[in-house]
Amino acid sequence: MKKANNISKDTNDMLPEYDFSGKKAVRGKYYRARQQGYTIRIHNEDGTITEQQIGPTITLDPDVSHYFPDSESVNNTLRALIALVPSKQMGEKKAKYKANKATKKNTASE
């Protein structure tokens, strides 16, 4: 004989222990921190601390991810593209636009 299921079917199908009324939910609470990157510190038993720097998360569009299924393939392709760039361009700085300021005429001395 099966046990009778005494869970009431309300408009929402959540159990009573999942009552979130009165709580303020924040959407994307950790999103910005993950996009900027973060550091993980592991405290070892011998007293040393191991740190790992986790870089920002990069998301590929679905059409691009079809060609690059993992991060290794993306890195290999980018390294190949970097090798095609002439080396003298990598060290050059961008030319800055300098606008000539118009000199103010001194009308008081005329």
N, C-alpha and C positions, 0 to 999 in steps of 0.2 A: 504494500500500500504506500502510495506517495504522500509526502507531507503537503499539506495545503500551503500555498504561497499566500501569505497575508500582507503582501505589499500592495498598497492601494495604487490604482492607476489614476494619477492626477494628470493635469494638463502637461506638466513636466515629468519626465520619467526618472527623476533623480531620487536617490534614497534620502531619508531625512537627515542622515549624518553629514550630507554634503550641502548643508544650509549655509549659503554665503550672504545672506541678508545682513545688512549692517556693516559689511566689509567693503572697503574701497579698493577695487581692482585697478591695477596700473598696466596698461597695455604696452608691451615693448620695454619693460623696466630695465633690462640689461642689454638692450639692442645697441645703444650708442657706445657703451663700454666695449662690447665685442667688436664693433666696427673700428674702434681706435686701437685695439690690441690690449693685451694685459700680461701680467707676469704671475707665474705660479711659483710659490716657494714651498719646498718640501723639507721639513725638519727631520733629519735622519736620526736614528738611535744613537749614533756615535757623536752627536752634537753638531755635525756639519749641516749646512743648508744648501740645498740644490735649487737653483733657479732656472726656470724655463720661460723664455719670452715667446708668447704666442702672438703672432702678427695679426693684423686686421683681416677680417674675413672678406674674401673676394667672391662674388657670385657671378657665374657665367650665365648668359642668356641661353635659353633652351636650344636655339639653333647652333650656337657655338659649342655647347656642351656635347652635342652629337659628335663633333670631331675631336673633342678633348675629354675623354671619359675620366681622367684623373689628373692630379696636380703635376705628376711627373711629365706627362705629355705636354702640358702647357709650358712648363719650365724648359723642356728641351726645345720646343718651337721658338720660344722667346730668346733663348741663347743663340739659336741659329740666326735669328733676325738681328741680334746685337752684333754678331760676327760680320754681317753684311754692311754695317754702318762704318764708313771710313773713320779711322782712328783720330784724324786731326779735327773732325767735327765734334768729337766727344769732349775735347778739352777746351773748345772755344766757348766764350761767353756770348750771350745774345747781345746784339747791338742795342743800346738804349737810345730811345728817341729823346733828343734834347730840343726843346722848343726855345727859340730865341725870345727873350722877354722884350717887349717893346719898351724903349726908354721913355720915361715920363718927361714931358716938356715942362720946363720950369717957366711958367707964365708969370710968376711974381717978379722975376728978374728982368723981364722984357719991358 
